Amino acid sequence: MITKEPREFYSTLRKEIAHAIELYMRPRGSFSVRQVEVISNGIYAIIFNWILNDCKPDIRDVYQSINLLLEHLESNTKTLKK
């Protein structure tokens, strides 16, 4: 479990996603804290929406949505480095 306290689940999930995205983005360039927050909030919203729908949508759709978001980040990073 992500947390032992069910009331803290979403807060803990948001923090863990932000931390993971920061580790993902750091080697790819100098991103601001705000940029990390925007990306992590997008991923959080995708996961939160899936949970609100009782995890009924296919999990592959969740993965695909997150992958598209990260691909967009990658393409913007490459464009900025040129």
C-alpha positions as CSV (number, residue, x, y, z in Angstrom):
1,M,0.0,0.0,0.0
2,I,1.1,3.5,-0.7
3,T,0.1,4.7,2.7
4,K,-1.1,3.1,5.9
5,E,-3.7,5.8,6.5
6,P,-6.5,5.8,3.8
7,R,-7.2,9.5,4.5
8,E,-3.7,10.3,3.4
9,F,-3.7,8.2,0.2
10,Y,-4.2,11.0,-2.3
11,S,-1.8,13.4,-0.7
12,T,0.8,10.7,-0.5
13,L,0.1,9.6,-4.1
14,R,0.6,13.2,-5.3
15,K,3.9,13.6,-3.5
16,E,5.2,10.2,-4.8
17,I,4.3,11.1,-8.4
18,A,6.0,14.5,-8.0
19,H,9.1,12.9,-6.7
20,A,9.2,10.3,-9.4
21,I,8.7,12.9,-12.1
22,E,11.4,15.1,-10.7
23,L,13.8,12.2,-10.9
24,Y,12.7,11.5,-14.4
25,M,13.0,15.1,-15.6
26,R,16.2,16.1,-13.8
27,P,18.6,14.3,-16.3
28,R,16.7,15.6,-19.2
29,G,17.3,19.3,-18.6
30,S,16.9,22.1,-16.2
31,F,13.2,22.2,-15.4
32,S,11.7,24.6,-12.9
33,V,9.8,23.4,-9.9
34,R,6.6,24.7,-11.6
35,Q,7.2,22.6,-14.7
36,V,7.7,19.5,-12.6
37,E,4.5,20.3,-10.7
38,V,2.5,20.7,-14.0
39,I,3.7,17.3,-15.3
40,S,3.1,15.5,-12.0
41,N,-0.3,17.1,-11.6
42,G,-1.2,15.9,-15.1
43,I,-0.2,12.3,-14.3
44,Y,-2.0,12.6,-10.9
45,A,-5.2,13.7,-12.7
46,I,-5.0,10.7,-15.1
47,I,-4.6,8.3,-12.2
48,F,-7.2,10.1,-10.0
49,N,-9.8,10.0,-12.8
50,W,-9.1,6.2,-13.3
51,I,-9.6,5.6,-9.5
52,L,-12.8,7.7,-9.5
53,N,-14.2,5.5,-12.2
54,D,-13.6,2.5,-9.9
55,C,-10.6,1.4,-12.0
56,K,-13.0,0.2,-14.7
57,P,-11.3,1.8,-17.7
58,D,-8.6,-0.4,-19.1
59,I,-5.3,0.2,-17.3
60,R,-3.6,0.2,-20.7
61,D,-5.4,3.5,-21.5
62,V,-4.0,5.0,-18.3
63,Y,-0.5,3.9,-19.3
64,Q,-1.0,5.2,-22.8
65,S,-2.1,8.6,-21.5
66,I,0.9,8.9,-19.2
67,N,3.2,7.8,-22.0
68,L,1.8,10.4,-24.3
69,L,2.4,13.1,-21.7
70,L,6.0,12.0,-21.2
71,E,6.6,11.7,-25.0
72,H,5.4,15.3,-25.3
73,L,7.8,16.3,-22.5
74,E,10.6,14.5,-24.4
75,S,9.8,16.2,-27.7
76,N,9.8,19.6,-26.0
77,T,13.1,18.9,-24.3
78,K,14.7,18.0,-27.7
79,T,13.3,21.1,-29.3
80,L,14.7,23.4,-26.5
81,K,18.1,21.8,-26.8
82,K,18.4,22.6,-30.6
